[in-house]
Amino acid sequence: MNAKIVSVIYRKEMLELLRDRRTLISMVLVPLFALPILFGVMSLVLEWQQKEAERDSYVIAVNPACGKLLNAVLASAGFQIKPAAGPRRAVENKAVAAALDVNIVNGARQYVVYSDRTRPSSSIAGERIGVTLATMKEVTVRQSLRGSGISEQVLTPFTVRAVNVASERKMNGLLLGASLAYLVVLLMFTGAMYPAVDTAAGEKERRTLEALLCSPAGRNEIVLGKVLACATASLLTAVLAMTSLVYSYRYTRFGIVPDAANFNPLDPRTFFLILLGVAPLSVLAGSLMVAVSLFAKSYKEGQSYLTPLLMAVLFPAVLGTLPGLELTPTLALVPIFNVCQIVKGVFLGSVSTPAFVTACAANLSYATLAFVAATRIFRSEGVLFRV
């Protein structure tokens, strides 16, 4: 195989890709600008919804049978009370955020808090009512103990302090790693899709494939040049998506900890490890998509062939972002899933070196097999010139 010829084919394919508007949109504009806009809009919407939920959560319905004392306690907690004989119905009809009723069970009062967990305002209101009732219960018990001459310390024989040993970086990386892994893998295949269709089915449609086959370049060299061009587009899409998503996350309100604005996870080491992990997948994506698109006679037909492949990518990508799963040497053999686990593990700082190396080696092996398949398909005259 002549490296100079492969380089010429590669430059020719890259030049054609850069001239194609659809490729530039999927490879540059979508990962670089779509994600910040999406996250910015989502941030504004979530902030507005949170404010609305906080405001509406103070409007509740209370059965008059609960008594004036409870109404006074709830009013002092800031609730706007609406008397209702059927408090549950008021919540179901969305007239109030939550409601409170009272029953007599074994001679004792039982307060029933009604809320709709599918509504943020109702969920917040239910939790606030529960906290208010717990405070009221504690005050009542303390008053009874005080009247009996018993020390109030019997209520607190010990205290509990929960400590989260995860650092702020790791907490932010938990969310960022999962979302970044899924989006990067999806955009990598999307970024390779249009170049693959253009370099295979597009050549057939433009009637330029015959001239390329008449050149001194061999079939293997032609396929390698096309695959490398698609892999470059895929890898560039991953880099742009990764950079865009990290800084979109940093400057919007999606951080788990309040100090997310000072969170800068894209240090050189993290960037290099992620790039090293996704590079074999870009070659695999380019090889697969070139192989599939070779069966198409036109650009439109090539898109229809590659769409099911994109759908098939979603399943292992989603599995790779699920919490609780770790990249073991065995799971590192599963393509796409292993890359999602690598990206997530790098941000969490929990990816093991053997699993990382195994995943990269496995993806390189799969990419080699896909390249061999693409080469054999390209050697088939019946596939290239079918009508």
N, C-alpha and C positions, 0 to 999 in steps of 0.2 A: 504494500500500500504506500503510495507516494504522498508524503506529508505536504509537499508544495501544492499538489493538485487538490488535496482536501482543503488546504487553506484558501485556494482560489474559489472553490465551490462554497465554502463557508462565507467568504466576503460577498460573493454574489447573492447568496440567500439573505444575509443580513441587510444588504442594500435594498433588496426587494421588500423585506419586512418593514424597514424604516420608511418606505414609500407608501405602505398600505395604511390607510386611515383606521380601519377596524383593528388592526394589530396594535397600533399606537394607543388607541383608546383602552383596549383590554390590558395592555402591558404597562402603560404609564399613567394615563389619566385616572383609571378606576382605582388602582391601589394607592396612588399618591394624593388624590383629591377627594375621592368618594368617601373614604373612611373618615377623614376629619370632619367633613360635612355631616356624615351620618351620626358620628358620635356627638358632634356639637348640637345637632337637632335633638337627639335622644336625651342629652344632658339637660337642655332647656325644658323639654317636655316632662322629664322626670322631676325636675325641680318645681315646675308649676303644679304637677300632680301632688307632690309632697305637701306643698303649701295649702292646696285645696283640701287635701285629706286632713291635715292638722286643724284647719279652720272648721270643717264640718264635723270633726270627731267630738266636739263639745256639745252638740245637740243630741239629747237623749230623751227617751220616754220612760216614765216611772209610774208604776201602778200606785194610785193613792193609798192602797192598803199598806204600803211600805212604811208609812208614818212620816210625820213632820221632821223628826230628828234626822232621819236618813236624807231627806230632802235638803235640810240645812247643811249637812256634811257635804253632800254632792255640790250644792251651790257654792260653798266655800272653796271647793276644789276647782271652780271655774266652769262647771257644767251649766248649760241652758236646759232646764227641765220642762218637759211637756207632759202633763198628766194624760194617761191613757189606760183605759180599762183592759184593752187587749194589746199589751206591749210587744208581744211577738209579731203580731200582724203589722204593727207600725214599722218594725224593722224589715219585714218581708216586702212591704210596700215602698220601702226606701224613703219613708217620711222622716225618719231619724237615723242617726248613725248606729245606735245601740239602744237597748232597753233593759229595764230592771223590773223583776216581779218578785213576789214573796209567796212562799208556801209554808204550811205548818207540817213538820215531819217529826213524829214522836214527841210532840209537845214543844218542839224548838223551831225557831224561825230558820227557813232555808231561802236564801236569796238566789234567784236565777238570773243570770246575765245572758241576754240574747244579743248575738252579733252575727254578721255575715262575713265570713273570712275571705270571700271573693272580692270584697270592697275594702280598699286600704283604710278609708275613714272609719268604717265599722270595726275593722280589726283593731285599730288604734284606740277607739272608744272603749271596746270591750276590755282591753288591757288596762286602760286607765281606771275604769270602774272597778276592776279586780284589785288594783293597787289601793284605791280609796277604801274599799271594803276591808282589805287586809289591815290597813292602818286603823280603821275604825274598830275592828275586832281587837287589835292589840291594845288600843287605848282603853276599851271596855274591860279587858282582862286585867290590865295594870291597875285600873281603878278598883276592881274587885279585890285584887291582892292587897292593895294599899289599905282597904277597909278591913281586911282580915288580919292585918299585921304581918303578912308574909312579904319577904323581900322580893323586889321585882327582878332580881338577878336570876331567879329560878327560870325565867323565860329565856335567858341567854346563857346557858351553861358553857357554851363555847361559840367561837366565831369561825367563819370559813372565808378564806381569801383565795380566789382563783387567779392563777398566774399563767399567762400565755407565753410559752417559751419561744414561740416563733417570732422572728424579727419583723420589723415593719417591711423590709424588703421582701421577705418570704411571704408575708400576708398579701402584699400587692402582687407578687409573682404568682400566687395561687390563681387569681382572676386573670391576670394578664397572660400567663403561660397557656391557660386553656383556650382563651379566646384567640390569642395569636396563633396557636398551633392550628386550630381549625381553619381560620381565615387564610393563613399563609398557604396551607396545603391546597385549599380550594382555589385560591387565586393562582397558584403555580400551574395547576392543570388548565385553568381558564386562560392564563397567559400563554400557554403552549398550544392551545387549541387552534386559534386563528392562524398562527404561523405554520402549524402542521397542515392545516387544510390548504393554505395558500401554496405551500411548497410541494404538495403532492397533487391533490385534486385541482388546485388552481393552475398548475403547470399543464395539466391535461386540457383544461378548459381554454387556456390561452394558446395552445398548440406550440408551446416552447419546449416540451419534454423531448420531442424528437431531436431537436438541435443539440440538446444536452447529451443525449445518448450517442450522438455522432461525434462527440468530442473525444479526446484521448483519455478522458477520465473513466476509470472502471466503475462498475456498479457499486462495489463496496465503498469506494471513495465518494461517489455521489451521495449515497445514503448517509455516510458518516458526516459529510458536510451539512446535509439537511438536518440530521439529528442534532448536531452541535449547535446549529442556529436556533432550533426550537428549544434546546436546553438552555441556551443563553437567554432567550426571551423568558423562559420559565424562571430561571434564577434571578434575573433582573426584576421580574415581578415580585418575587419573594422578598428581595432586599427592599424594594420600595414599599411594599405592604408592611414589612416589619418595622421600618423606620416610621412610616406614617401612623401605624397603630400605636406604637410606643408613645409617641409624642401627643397623639390624640388622647390617649388614656391619661397622660400626665397633666394636660391642660384642661381636662373636663372633670366632672364630678363622679368618676367611676372608681375612685380609689377606695379600698376597704378601710384604710386608716386615714385620719384627717390630714396627715402630712404627705399626701400623695403628690402635691405640687413639687416637693423636694426629692421625689423618687425618680432616679435616672438609671434604669436598668440596662441601657444599651451601652455598656462599657465595652472596650475592645475585646476582652476575653469572651464575654457573653456573645457578642456579635460574631466572633470567629467560630465559636463552637456551634452556634446555630447554623451559620453558613456552611460549615463542614458537614453538619448533619443533613441539611436539605439538598446539598449539591448532588449526591447520587440519585435522589428522587427526581431532580430536574432532568437528568439524563434518561431515567426510566420513563418519565412523562413524555419527553420528546420522542423516544423510540416507540412507545406504544401508540402515540397519536399519529406519527408518521406511518406506522404499519397499518393502522386502521384506515386512515384517510387515503391510502393508496388504492383501496377498493372502490373509491368513489369516482364518478365520471365528471362531476362538477362541484363547484364550491358549495352550493346549497346541499347537495347530496352528502358531501363530506361533513357538514355541520350536523346533519341528521344522524350520521353514523357515530359521531363522537359524543353526542348528547347522552346516550345511555352510559358511556364510559364515565362521564362526569358524575352521573347519578350513582354509579357503582363506587366512586371514590368517597362519596359522602358517608357511607356506612362505617368503614374502618376509621375515617376521620373523626366521626362522632364518638365512637368507642374509645379512641385515643385521648379524648378530652375528659372522660368520666373520672370523677374523683375516686381515690382509693386504689386505682390501678398503678402498678409500678412496672418499669421496664426491666424484665428479667431476661437472661440470655435466650430463653425459649420464646418469649413474646417478641423479642427483638427480631425474630425471623419473619414476623407478619408485616408485609409492606404497608406503607401509608400510616398504619397504626403506630409503627415504631418511630416514625418521624414526629408524629404528634407527641408521643411520650418523650422524645428527646428534647423538643422545644420546651415542653412543660417542665421537664426535669432540670433543664439548664437554668431556668428562671428560679426554680425552687432550690437549686443547688443539691439535688438528690440523685442525679443520674450517675450510674456506675460506669467506670471505664470499660469493663468487659462487655456490658450490654451496649454501650455506645459503639464500640468497635464492631461488635457482632451485627448491629443494625446497619452500619455503614457498609460493611462487607456484604451483607445480604442484599441490600438495595443495589449495590454495584453488580452483583451476580444477576439479579433480576433485570437490570438495565442491559447487561451483556446478552442475556437470552432474548430480550425484546429487540435489541439491535440485530441479532442473528435472524430473528423472524422477519424483521423489516427488510433485511437484505435478500432473503429468499423470496419474499413477496415481490420485491423490486426486480428480481431476475425472471419472474414469470411474465412472459409476453402476453399471455391470456388476460392477466390482471391489468397490465399497463395499457393495453390497447383494446380492451373489451368495449363493445358497443351496446 
